[in-house]
């Protein structure tokens, strides 16, 4: 296995149960309970199998992971194995007691989703009254125990105009980072895709996000937005900047779409996917080891062979730094190797003349 294709991030849906009913949810998650979820012992075994391959960041997510009673046992096991687990939550269940447990367990960071800057906008998105107030209270509890947190915002036609306000709120709250996610139309998110934001508008939005780099102390990251890493290089070139770690931090090292190359997703029942949005099963961890899936999955290996990419993505000089969203390509065409539907860029060079 080539070193470049070791997993760097794994998102693990520990449970699909959730206390909210968000309009964009990829899993269409609800209160549950969901049957056949991985047991504590199965989770421990899989963590040990992951350790044999690499030491990626483990994102403990859901659903709402705080609904899983053994969450802190799992986090402790991950830490004992040398991983750095982080917690992805809607924040509403973070009481002072929970915040203290997060701190004592050693979870290195918590992401809180805020998709609006007011109770009206956020609660409308999350479909539960009090979700905004609960998330803010959860953040305040994290701050009491010195737990670093970031704000995650999913961009949809519903909240596009809220982005700058949420960004300012993230700064005011004391977040260490603001990560934006471009909507992938799966689960309940398919209903939002009816009022699609144009590729040109997304391009403008990502350009705005780039401009915020020098205006705040937050770590900024665009997720499910691989075209951002093309835009970053285009703008850096115009500004006469080299895309180095010194100038651009981790953005200089990462690729846009990491699905199957540096990232994968594990479902609540042990099904592996290249990401949570590309709903093509790649293996079953109740029947295979993690190493077997990571190294042998046909889907994973297809995504690692950039010569197989089709359309504009297959011709693009930015294929290695962008890659296009494979999940959006799949939802639009039924083929995860097709071109990214939200990219307005026309390649000007062969992908044999790759941008760095």
Short mmCIF file of the C-alpha atoms (twelve columns), coordinates in Angstrom:
data_MODEL
# 
_entry.id   MODEL 
# 
loop_
_atom_site.group_PDB 
_atom_site.id 
_atom_site.type_symbol 
_atom_site.label_atom_id 
_atom_site.label_alt_id 
_atom_site.label_comp_id 
_atom_site.label_asym_id 
_atom_site.label_seq_id 
_atom_site.Cartn_x 
_atom_site.Cartn_y 
_atom_site.Cartn_z 
_atom_site.pdbx_PDB_model_num 
ATOM 1   C CA . UNK A 1   0.000   0.000  0.000   1 
ATOM 2   C CA . UNK A 2   1.374   3.368  -0.987  1 
ATOM 3   C CA . UNK A 3   2.078   5.618  1.956   1 
ATOM 4   C CA . UNK A 4   0.072   8.478  0.403   1 
ATOM 5   C CA . UNK A 5   -3.094  6.435  0.735   1 
ATOM 6   C CA . UNK A 6   -3.027  5.806  4.451   1 
ATOM 7   C CA . UNK A 7   -6.162  7.038  6.268   1 
ATOM 8   C CA . UNK A 8   -5.704  10.434 7.890   1 
ATOM 9   C CA . UNK A 9   -9.309  10.972 9.028   1 
ATOM 10  C CA . UNK A 10  -12.079 8.518  9.837   1 
ATOM 11  C CA . UNK A 11  -15.624 9.666  10.569  1 
ATOM 12  C CA . UNK A 12  -17.376 7.063  12.706  1 
ATOM 13  C CA . UNK A 13  -21.157 7.160  13.002  1 
ATOM 14  C CA . UNK A 14  -21.338 5.618  16.467  1 
ATOM 15  C CA . UNK A 15  -25.113 5.877  16.439  1 
ATOM 16  C CA . UNK A 16  -27.720 7.046  13.980  1 
ATOM 17  C CA . UNK A 17  -30.074 8.175  16.748  1 
ATOM 18  C CA . UNK A 18  -30.418 11.942 17.057  1 
ATOM 19  C CA . UNK A 19  -32.389 14.383 19.163  1 
ATOM 20  C CA . UNK A 20  -32.786 16.829 16.248  1 
ATOM 21  C CA . UNK A 21  -34.429 16.510 12.831  1 
ATOM 22  C CA . UNK A 22  -32.193 18.593 10.556  1 
ATOM 23  C CA . UNK A 23  -33.348 19.418 7.046   1 
ATOM 24  C CA . UNK A 24  -30.004 18.543 5.459   1 
ATOM 25  C CA . UNK A 25  -29.219 15.304 7.350   1 
ATOM 26  C CA . UNK A 26  -27.407 12.807 5.110   1 
ATOM 27  C CA . UNK A 27  -28.750 9.892  7.195   1 
ATOM 28  C CA . UNK A 28  -32.275 11.288 7.671   1 
ATOM 29  C CA . UNK A 29  -31.549 10.528 11.320  1 
ATOM 30  C CA . UNK A 30  -34.284 10.613 13.960  1 
ATOM 31  C CA . UNK A 31  -34.661 9.715  17.621  1 
ATOM 32  C CA . UNK A 32  -34.361 5.992  16.951  1 
ATOM 33  C CA . UNK A 33  -33.431 3.604  18.417  1 
ATOM 34  C CA . UNK A 34  -31.734 1.946  15.445  1 
ATOM 35  C CA . UNK A 35  -31.217 -1.791 15.603  1 
ATOM 36  C CA . UNK A 36  -27.987 -3.738 15.191  1 
ATOM 37  C CA . UNK A 37  -25.584 -0.926 16.069  1 
ATOM 38  C CA . UNK A 38  -21.997 -1.969 16.706  1 
ATOM 39  C CA . UNK A 39  -21.401 -3.103 20.275  1 
ATOM 40  C CA . UNK A 40  -18.713 -1.643 22.517  1 
ATOM 41  C CA . UNK A 41  -16.597 -4.772 22.005  1 
ATOM 42  C CA . UNK A 42  -16.945 -4.545 18.220  1 
ATOM 43  C CA . UNK A 43  -15.938 -0.884 18.258  1 
ATOM 44  C CA . UNK A 44  -12.861 -1.717 20.355  1 
ATOM 45  C CA . UNK A 45  -11.852 -4.484 17.932  1 
ATOM 46  C CA . UNK A 46  -12.213 -2.207 14.922  1 
ATOM 47  C CA . UNK A 47  -10.147 0.504  16.613  1 
ATOM 48  C CA . UNK A 48  -7.389  -2.054 17.127  1 
ATOM 49  C CA . UNK A 49  -7.618  -3.009 13.444  1 
ATOM 50  C CA . UNK A 50  -7.342  0.635  12.382  1 
ATOM 51  C CA . UNK A 51  -4.231  0.945  14.539  1 
ATOM 52  C CA . UNK A 52  -2.589  -1.759 12.401  1 
ATOM 53  C CA . UNK A 53  -2.972  0.480  9.338   1 
ATOM 54  C CA . UNK A 54  -2.416  4.033  10.612  1 
ATOM 55  C CA . UNK A 55  -3.175  6.494  13.415  1 
ATOM 56  C CA . UNK A 56  -5.785  8.786  11.849  1 
ATOM 57  C CA . UNK A 57  -7.877  11.360 13.640  1 
ATOM 58  C CA . UNK A 58  -11.106 9.598  14.656  1 
ATOM 59  C CA . UNK A 59  -14.199 11.787 14.386  1 
ATOM 60  C CA . UNK A 60  -16.818 10.440 16.804  1 
ATOM 61  C CA . UNK A 61  -20.075 11.434 15.154  1 
ATOM 62  C CA . UNK A 62  -23.652 10.344 14.508  1 
ATOM 63  C CA . UNK A 63  -26.572 10.976 14.547  1 
ATOM 64  C CA . UNK A 64  -25.830 12.507 17.896  1 
ATOM 65  C CA . UNK A 65  -22.899 10.638 19.471  1 
ATOM 66  C CA . UNK A 66  -23.740 11.839 22.987  1 
ATOM 67  C CA . UNK A 67  -26.795 9.576  22.865  1 
ATOM 68  C CA . UNK A 68  -24.441 6.598  22.943  1 
ATOM 69  C CA . UNK A 69  -23.914 5.559  26.572  1 
ATOM 70  C CA . UNK A 70  -20.440 4.116  25.984  1 
ATOM 71  C CA . UNK A 71  -19.127 7.177  24.125  1 
ATOM 72  C CA . UNK A 72  -16.492 8.033  26.723  1 
ATOM 73  C CA . UNK A 73  -15.350 4.413  27.003  1 
ATOM 74  C CA . UNK A 74  -14.834 4.440  23.225  1 
ATOM 75  C CA . UNK A 75  -12.988 7.756  23.333  1 
ATOM 76  C CA . UNK A 76  -10.747 6.469  26.139  1 
ATOM 77  C CA . UNK A 77  -9.963  3.291  24.183  1 
ATOM 78  C CA . UNK A 78  -9.052  5.382  21.139  1 
ATOM 79  C CA . UNK A 79  -6.720  7.553  23.228  1 
ATOM 80  C CA . UNK A 80  -5.112  4.501  24.841  1 
ATOM 81  C CA . UNK A 81  -4.349  3.214  21.324  1 
ATOM 82  C CA . UNK A 82  -2.643  6.471  20.389  1 
ATOM 83  C CA . UNK A 83  -5.436  8.128  18.426  1 
ATOM 84  C CA . UNK A 84  -6.640  11.710 18.855  1 
ATOM 85  C CA . UNK A 85  -10.427 11.439 18.892  1 
ATOM 86  C CA . UNK A 86  -12.583 14.489 18.284  1 
ATOM 87  C CA . UNK A 87  -16.305 14.823 18.891  1 
ATOM 88  C CA . UNK A 88  -18.847 16.077 16.329  1 
ATOM 89  C CA . UNK A 89  -22.118 17.052 18.020  1 
ATOM 90  C CA . UNK A 90  -25.042 19.436 17.746  1 
ATOM 91  C CA . UNK A 91  -24.092 20.721 21.202  1 
ATOM 92  C CA . UNK A 92  -27.517 20.617 22.799  1 
ATOM 93  C CA . UNK A 93  -26.665 17.751 25.159  1 
ATOM 94  C CA . UNK A 94  -23.431 19.228 26.521  1 
ATOM 95  C CA . UNK A 95  -24.221 19.909 30.146  1 
ATOM 96  C CA . UNK A 96  -21.533 20.989 32.608  1 
ATOM 97  C CA . UNK A 97  -21.166 17.344 33.634  1 
ATOM 98  C CA . UNK A 98  -20.727 16.216 30.021  1 
ATOM 99  C CA . UNK A 99  -18.239 19.011 29.325  1 
ATOM 100 C CA . UNK A 100 -16.208 17.904 32.337  1 
ATOM 101 C CA . UNK A 101 -16.231 14.291 31.082  1 
ATOM 102 C CA . UNK A 102 -15.057 15.462 27.651  1 
ATOM 103 C CA . UNK A 103 -12.170 17.301 29.303  1 
ATOM 104 C CA . UNK A 104 -11.246 14.475 31.662  1 
ATOM 105 C CA . UNK A 105 -11.394 11.833 28.931  1 
ATOM 106 C CA . UNK A 106 -8.974  13.795 26.776  1 
ATOM 107 C CA . UNK A 107 -11.074 14.459 23.683  1 
ATOM 108 C CA . UNK A 108 -8.941  17.034 21.896  1 
ATOM 109 C CA . UNK A 109 -11.632 19.109 20.174  1 
ATOM 110 C CA . UNK A 110 -15.401 19.347 19.834  1 
ATOM 111 C CA . UNK A 111 -17.208 20.573 16.739  1 
ATOM 112 C CA . UNK A 112 -20.586 22.231 17.209  1 
ATOM 113 C CA . UNK A 113 -22.898 22.705 14.246  1 
ATOM 114 C CA . UNK A 114 -24.357 26.178 13.810  1 
ATOM 115 C CA . UNK A 115 -26.242 26.719 10.563  1 
ATOM 116 C CA . UNK A 116 -27.755 30.060 11.474  1 
ATOM 117 C CA . UNK A 117 -26.755 33.044 13.556  1 
ATOM 118 C CA . UNK A 118 -30.099 33.389 15.355  1 
ATOM 119 C CA . UNK A 119 -32.576 31.050 17.054  1 
ATOM 120 C CA . UNK A 120 -35.006 31.601 14.172  1 
ATOM 121 C CA . UNK A 121 -32.592 30.620 11.428  1 
ATOM 122 C CA . UNK A 122 -30.795 27.797 13.226  1 
ATOM 123 C CA . UNK A 123 -33.909 26.253 14.794  1 
ATOM 124 C CA . UNK A 124 -35.662 26.413 11.421  1 
ATOM 125 C CA . UNK A 125 -32.802 24.426 9.954   1 
ATOM 126 C CA . UNK A 126 -32.634 21.936 12.810  1 
ATOM 127 C CA . UNK A 127 -36.427 21.566 13.098  1 
ATOM 128 C CA . UNK A 128 -36.409 21.615 16.917  1 
ATOM 129 C CA . UNK A 129 -37.201 24.751 18.956  1 
ATOM 130 C CA . UNK A 130 -34.402 25.637 21.351  1 
ATOM 131 C CA . UNK A 131 -31.646 23.998 19.265  1 
ATOM 132 C CA . UNK A 132 -29.745 27.287 18.918  1 
ATOM 133 C CA . UNK A 133 -29.998 28.130 22.617  1 
ATOM 134 C CA . UNK A 134 -28.951 24.576 23.481  1 
ATOM 135 C CA . UNK A 135 -25.900 24.721 21.205  1 
ATOM 136 C CA . UNK A 136 -24.796 28.072 22.653  1 
ATOM 137 C CA . UNK A 137 -25.237 26.741 26.186  1 
ATOM 138 C CA . UNK A 138 -23.204 23.676 25.244  1 
ATOM 139 C CA . UNK A 139 -20.421 25.919 23.950  1 
ATOM 140 C CA . UNK A 140 -20.413 27.927 27.178  1 
ATOM 141 C CA . UNK A 141 -20.083 24.699 29.157  1 
ATOM 142 C CA . UNK A 142 -17.121 23.611 27.034  1 
ATOM 143 C CA . UNK A 143 -15.470 26.967 27.642  1 
ATOM 144 C CA . UNK A 144 -15.837 26.543 31.407  1 
ATOM 145 C CA . UNK A 145 -13.581 23.486 31.208  1 
ATOM 146 C CA . UNK A 146 -11.205 24.847 28.583  1 
ATOM 147 C CA . UNK A 147 -12.230 22.425 25.827  1 
ATOM 148 C CA . UNK A 148 -11.335 23.761 22.350  1 
ATOM 149 C CA . UNK A 149 -14.299 23.894 19.984  1 
ATOM 150 C CA . UNK A 150 -14.949 24.712 16.357  1 
ATOM 151 C CA . UNK A 151 -18.076 25.764 14.501  1 
ATOM 152 C CA . UNK A 152 -19.301 23.707 11.547  1 
ATOM 153 C CA . UNK A 153 -21.750 25.275 9.070   1 
ATOM 154 C CA . UNK A 154 -23.482 23.484 6.211   1 
ATOM 155 C CA . UNK A 155 -24.247 25.865 3.342   1 
ATOM 156 C CA . UNK A 156 -27.623 25.410 1.644   1 
ATOM 157 C CA . UNK A 157 -30.011 27.658 -0.297  1 
ATOM 158 C CA . UNK A 158 -31.793 28.242 3.027   1 
ATOM 159 C CA . UNK A 159 -28.908 29.816 4.884   1 
ATOM 160 C CA . UNK A 160 -26.523 31.095 2.217   1 
ATOM 161 C CA . UNK A 161 -26.949 34.708 3.336   1 
ATOM 162 C CA . UNK A 162 -26.322 33.700 6.963   1 
ATOM 163 C CA . UNK A 163 -22.747 32.522 6.394   1 
ATOM 164 C CA . UNK A 164 -20.988 35.799 7.142   1 
ATOM 165 C CA . UNK A 165 -23.076 36.250 10.295  1 
ATOM 166 C CA . UNK A 166 -22.299 32.729 11.534  1 
ATOM 167 C CA . UNK A 167 -18.632 33.412 10.796  1 
ATOM 168 C CA . UNK A 168 -18.729 36.525 12.983  1 
ATOM 169 C CA . UNK A 169 -20.560 34.577 15.682  1 
ATOM 170 C CA . UNK A 170 -17.829 31.911 15.648  1 
ATOM 171 C CA . UNK A 171 -15.262 34.620 16.341  1 
ATOM 172 C CA . UNK A 172 -17.383 36.168 19.097  1 
ATOM 173 C CA . UNK A 173 -17.922 32.819 20.808  1 
ATOM 174 C CA . UNK A 174 -14.201 32.089 20.906  1 
ATOM 175 C CA . UNK A 175 -14.050 29.162 18.494  1 
ATOM 176 C CA . UNK A 176 -10.642 27.948 17.355  1 
ATOM 177 C CA . UNK A 177 -11.925 27.145 13.860  1 
ATOM 178 C CA . UNK A 178 -14.778 27.611 11.423  1 
ATOM 179 C CA . UNK A 179 -15.381 24.788 8.955   1 
ATOM 180 C CA . UNK A 180 -17.924 25.180 6.172   1 
ATOM 181 C CA . UNK A 181 -19.556 22.266 4.365   1 
ATOM 182 C CA . UNK A 182 -21.184 22.529 0.952   1 
ATOM 183 C CA . UNK A 183 -24.452 20.605 0.818   1 
ATOM 184 C CA . UNK A 184 -24.304 17.118 -0.657  1 
ATOM 185 C CA . UNK A 185 -27.861 16.164 -1.706  1 
ATOM 186 C CA . UNK A 186 -28.344 12.867 0.116   1 
ATOM 187 C CA . UNK A 187 -30.842 11.871 2.793   1 
ATOM 188 C CA . UNK A 188 -33.126 14.777 3.668   1 
ATOM 189 C CA . UNK A 189 -30.656 17.043 1.858   1 
ATOM 190 C CA . UNK A 190 -32.173 15.893 -1.445  1 
ATOM 191 C CA . UNK A 191 -35.199 18.067 -0.726  1 
ATOM 192 C CA . UNK A 192 -32.955 21.131 -0.459  1 
ATOM 193 C CA . UNK A 193 -31.320 20.434 -3.815  1 
ATOM 194 C CA . UNK A 194 -34.496 21.556 -5.581  1 
ATOM 195 C CA . UNK A 195 -33.397 25.172 -5.050  1 
ATOM 196 C CA . UNK A 196 -29.810 24.553 -6.089  1 
ATOM 197 C CA . UNK A 197 -27.199 27.240 -5.610  1 
ATOM 198 C CA . UNK A 198 -25.447 27.811 -8.932  1 
ATOM 199 C CA . UNK A 199 -21.815 26.747 -9.440  1 
ATOM 200 C CA . UNK A 200 -20.952 30.415 -10.004 1 
ATOM 201 C CA . UNK A 201 -22.505 31.389 -6.664  1 
ATOM 202 C CA . UNK A 202 -20.562 28.634 -4.893  1 
ATOM 203 C CA . UNK A 203 -17.415 29.907 -6.563  1 
ATOM 204 C CA . UNK A 204 -18.145 33.402 -5.250  1 
ATOM 205 C CA . UNK A 205 -18.840 32.037 -1.761  1 
ATOM 206 C CA . UNK A 206 -15.583 30.071 -1.666  1 
ATOM 207 C CA . UNK A 207 -13.713 33.127 -2.904  1 
ATOM 208 C CA . UNK A 208 -15.191 35.094 0.002   1 
ATOM 209 C CA . UNK A 209 -14.136 32.342 2.400   1 
ATOM 210 C CA . UNK A 210 -10.575 32.537 1.088   1 
ATOM 211 C CA . UNK A 211 -10.529 36.284 1.723   1 
ATOM 212 C CA . UNK A 212 -11.334 35.720 5.418   1 
ATOM 213 C CA . UNK A 213 -7.983  33.989 5.997   1 
ATOM 214 C CA . UNK A 214 -6.161  37.229 6.727   1 
ATOM 215 C CA . UNK A 215 -9.061  38.802 8.599   1 
ATOM 216 C CA . UNK A 216 -9.396  36.456 11.568  1 
ATOM 217 C CA . UNK A 217 -7.456  34.150 13.860  1 
ATOM 218 C CA . UNK A 218 -9.722  31.183 13.192  1 
ATOM 219 C CA . UNK A 219 -8.519  28.089 11.423  1 
ATOM 220 C CA . UNK A 220 -10.666 27.949 8.277   1 
ATOM 221 C CA . UNK A 221 -11.473 24.825 6.319   1 
ATOM 222 C CA . UNK A 222 -13.837 24.113 3.453   1 
ATOM 223 C CA . UNK A 223 -15.200 20.542 3.464   1 
ATOM 224 C CA . UNK A 224 -17.177 18.842 0.697   1 
ATOM 225 C CA . UNK A 225 -15.885 21.790 -1.309  1 
ATOM 226 C CA . UNK A 226 -12.862 20.427 -3.188  1 
ATOM 227 C CA . UNK A 227 -12.952 23.257 -5.700  1 
ATOM 228 C CA . UNK A 228 -11.808 25.542 -2.870  1 
ATOM 229 C CA . UNK A 229 -8.332  24.057 -3.203  1 
ATOM 230 C CA . UNK A 230 -8.241  25.102 -6.868  1 
ATOM 231 C CA . UNK A 231 -9.494  28.580 -5.978  1 
ATOM 232 C CA . UNK A 232 -6.883  28.866 -3.234  1 
ATOM 233 C CA . UNK A 233 -4.090  28.147 -5.695  1 
ATOM 234 C CA . UNK A 234 -5.483  30.477 -8.336  1 
ATOM 235 C CA . UNK A 235 -5.777  33.336 -5.883  1 
ATOM 236 C CA . UNK A 236 -2.384  32.614 -4.313  1 
ATOM 237 C CA . UNK A 237 -0.793  32.761 -7.775  1 
ATOM 238 C CA . UNK A 238 -2.395  36.158 -8.461  1 
ATOM 239 C CA . UNK A 239 -1.064  37.385 -5.123  1 
ATOM 240 C CA . UNK A 240 2.406   36.046 -5.839  1 
ATOM 241 C CA . UNK A 241 2.249   33.588 -2.930  1 
ATOM 242 C CA . UNK A 242 3.607   30.068 -2.832  1 
ATOM 243 C CA . UNK A 243 1.218   27.457 -1.524  1 
ATOM 244 C CA . UNK A 244 3.376   26.321 1.392   1 
ATOM 245 C CA . UNK A 245 2.618   25.240 4.943   1 
ATOM 246 C CA . UNK A 246 4.139   28.521 6.147   1 
ATOM 247 C CA . UNK A 247 1.690   30.525 4.036   1 
ATOM 248 C CA . UNK A 248 -1.404  28.336 4.063   1 
ATOM 249 C CA . UNK A 249 -1.075  25.844 6.918   1 
ATOM 250 C CA . UNK A 250 -2.725  22.460 6.405   1 
ATOM 251 C CA . UNK A 251 -4.530  23.720 3.297   1 
ATOM 252 C CA . UNK A 252 -1.192  23.460 1.501   1 
ATOM 253 C CA . UNK A 253 -0.934  19.760 2.350   1 
ATOM 254 C CA . UNK A 254 -4.455  18.432 2.032   1 
ATOM 255 C CA . UNK A 255 -6.468  17.506 -1.033  1 
ATOM 256 C CA . UNK A 256 -10.001 18.693 -1.702  1 
ATOM 257 C CA . UNK A 257 -11.875 15.390 -1.833  1 
ATOM 258 C CA . UNK A 258 -10.202 12.883 0.483   1 
ATOM 259 C CA . UNK A 259 -12.828 10.163 -0.022  1 
ATOM 260 C CA . UNK A 260 -11.062 6.828  -0.277  1 
ATOM 261 C CA . UNK A 261 -7.607  8.383  -0.418  1 
ATOM 262 C CA . UNK A 262 -7.108  9.791  3.083   1 
ATOM 263 C CA . UNK A 263 -10.597 9.556  4.552   1 
ATOM 264 C CA . UNK A 264 -13.338 7.013  5.094   1 
ATOM 265 C CA . UNK A 265 -16.624 6.625  6.950   1 
ATOM 266 C CA . UNK A 266 -17.808 3.815  9.223   1 
ATOM 267 C CA . UNK A 267 -21.551 3.470  9.734   1 
ATOM 268 C CA . UNK A 268 -23.398 2.576  12.923  1 
ATOM 269 C CA . UNK A 269 -23.608 -1.047 11.728  1 
ATOM 270 C CA . UNK A 270 -20.010 -1.317 10.507  1 
ATOM 271 C CA . UNK A 271 -20.443 -0.597 6.795   1 
ATOM 272 C CA . UNK A 272 -17.464 1.274  5.337   1 
ATOM 273 C CA . UNK A 273 -17.902 4.006  2.731   1 
ATOM 274 C CA . UNK A 274 -15.370 6.354  1.168   1 
ATOM 275 C CA . UNK A 275 -17.301 9.149  2.867   1 
ATOM 276 C CA . UNK A 276 -20.624 9.553  4.605   1 
ATOM 277 C CA . UNK A 277 -22.226 11.080 1.526   1 
ATOM 278 C CA . UNK A 278 -21.056 8.623  -1.134  1 
ATOM 279 C CA . UNK A 279 -23.537 5.891  -0.368  1 
ATOM 280 C CA . UNK A 280 -21.718 3.017  -2.017  1 
ATOM 281 C CA . UNK A 281 -20.801 0.228  0.450   1 
ATOM 282 C CA . UNK A 282 -17.103 -0.668 0.323   1 
ATOM 283 C CA . UNK A 283 -16.924 -3.334 3.009   1 
ATOM 284 C CA . UNK A 284 -18.446 -4.716 6.190   1 
ATOM 285 C CA . UNK A 285 -16.330 -4.633 9.349   1 
ATOM 286 C CA . UNK A 286 -18.358 -7.459 10.845  1 
ATOM 287 C CA . UNK A 287 -17.085 -9.666 8.035   1 
ATOM 288 C CA . UNK A 288 -13.746 -8.099 7.054   1 
ATOM 289 C CA . UNK A 289 -10.889 -6.380 8.846   1 
ATOM 290 C CA . UNK A 290 -10.356 -2.669 8.400   1 
ATOM 291 C CA . UNK A 291 -7.048  -3.379 6.641   1 
ATOM 292 C CA . UNK A 292 -8.767  -5.655 4.123   1 
ATOM 293 C CA . UNK A 293 -11.350 -3.018 3.280   1 
ATOM 294 C CA . UNK A 294 -8.928  -0.085 3.136   1 
ATOM 295 C CA . UNK A 295 -6.459  -1.882 0.878   1 
ATOM 296 C CA . UNK A 296 -8.727  -4.038 -1.290  1 
ATOM 297 C CA . UNK A 297 -11.997 -2.163 -1.837  1 
ATOM 298 C CA . UNK A 298 -12.609 -1.690 -5.561  1 
ATOM 299 C CA . UNK A 299 -14.225 1.702  -4.940  1 
ATOM 300 C CA . UNK A 300 -11.300 2.917  -2.830  1 
ATOM 301 C CA . UNK A 301 -8.796  1.817  -5.452  1 
ATOM 302 C CA . UNK A 302 -10.788 3.386  -8.280  1 
ATOM 303 C CA . UNK A 303 -10.738 6.735  -6.472  1 
ATOM 304 C CA . UNK A 304 -6.963  6.448  -6.013  1 
ATOM 305 C CA . UNK A 305 -6.428  6.073  -9.767  1 
ATOM 306 C CA . UNK A 306 -6.905  9.601  -11.095 1 
ATOM 307 C CA . UNK A 307 -6.632  8.352  -14.687 1 
ATOM 308 C CA . UNK A 308 -10.115 6.838  -14.251 1 
ATOM 309 C CA . UNK A 309 -11.821 10.160 -13.511 1 
ATOM 310 C CA . UNK A 310 -14.187 11.340 -16.229 1 
ATOM 311 C CA . UNK A 311 -15.438 14.580 -17.761 1 
ATOM 312 C CA . UNK A 312 -13.763 17.837 -16.811 1 
ATOM 313 C CA . UNK A 313 -12.291 16.308 -13.664 1 
ATOM 314 C CA . UNK A 314 -10.487 13.702 -15.738 1 
ATOM 315 C CA . UNK A 315 -8.919  16.436 -17.898 1 
ATOM 316 C CA . UNK A 316 -8.186  18.941 -15.147 1 
ATOM 317 C CA . UNK A 317 -4.717  20.048 -14.088 1 
ATOM 318 C CA . UNK A 318 -6.044  20.435 -10.531 1 
ATOM 319 C CA . UNK A 319 -7.091  16.778 -10.208 1 
ATOM 320 C CA . UNK A 320 -4.557  16.030 -7.468  1 
ATOM 321 C CA . UNK A 321 -5.372  19.045 -5.300  1 
ATOM 322 C CA . UNK A 322 -9.134  19.143 -5.930  1 
ATOM 323 C CA . UNK A 323 -10.526 15.887 -7.251  1 
ATOM 324 C CA . UNK A 324 -14.121 17.094 -7.367  1 
ATOM 325 C CA . UNK A 325 -16.776 15.882 -4.936  1 
ATOM 326 C CA . UNK A 326 -17.259 12.204 -5.718  1 
ATOM 327 C CA . UNK A 327 -20.530 12.082 -3.786  1 
ATOM 328 C CA . UNK A 328 -22.120 14.938 -5.730  1 
ATOM 329 C CA . UNK A 329 -20.931 13.342 -8.977  1 
ATOM 330 C CA . UNK A 330 -22.580 10.080 -7.930  1 
ATOM 331 C CA . UNK A 331 -25.862 11.737 -6.933  1 
ATOM 332 C CA . UNK A 332 -25.973 13.682 -10.209 1 
ATOM 333 C CA . UNK A 333 -25.002 10.873 -12.587 1 
ATOM 334 C CA . UNK A 334 -24.903 7.528  -10.782 1 
ATOM 335 C CA . UNK A 335 -21.149 7.371  -11.455 1 
ATOM 336 C CA . UNK A 336 -18.752 8.436  -8.702  1 
ATOM 337 C CA . UNK A 337 -15.957 8.902  -11.253 1 
ATOM 338 C CA . UNK A 338 -17.851 11.539 -13.231 1 
ATOM 339 C CA . UNK A 339 -17.143 15.285 -13.046 1 
ATOM 340 C CA . UNK A 340 -18.075 17.526 -10.109 1 
ATOM 341 C CA . UNK A 341 -21.416 19.170 -11.006 1 
ATOM 342 C CA . UNK A 342 -20.788 22.323 -8.934  1 
ATOM 343 C CA . UNK A 343 -17.525 23.324 -10.606 1 
ATOM 344 C CA . UNK A 344 -17.708 26.054 -13.282 1 
ATOM 345 C CA . UNK A 345 -13.998 25.796 -14.121 1 
ATOM 346 C CA . UNK A 346 -12.914 24.693 -17.584 1 
ATOM 347 C CA . UNK A 347 -9.506  22.996 -17.554 1 
ATOM 348 C CA . UNK A 348 -6.876  24.941 -19.462 1 
ATOM 349 C CA . UNK A 349 -4.177  22.279 -19.346 1 
ATOM 350 C CA . UNK A 350 -3.980  18.514 -19.489 1 
ATOM 351 C CA . UNK A 351 -4.014  16.756 -16.147 1 
ATOM 352 C CA . UNK A 352 -0.589  15.541 -17.172 1 
ATOM 353 C CA . UNK A 353 0.550   19.094 -16.420 1 
ATOM 354 C CA . UNK A 354 -0.607  18.993 -12.823 1 
ATOM 355 C CA . UNK A 355 -1.019  22.068 -10.641 1 
ATOM 356 C CA . UNK A 356 0.835   21.943 -7.335  1 
# 
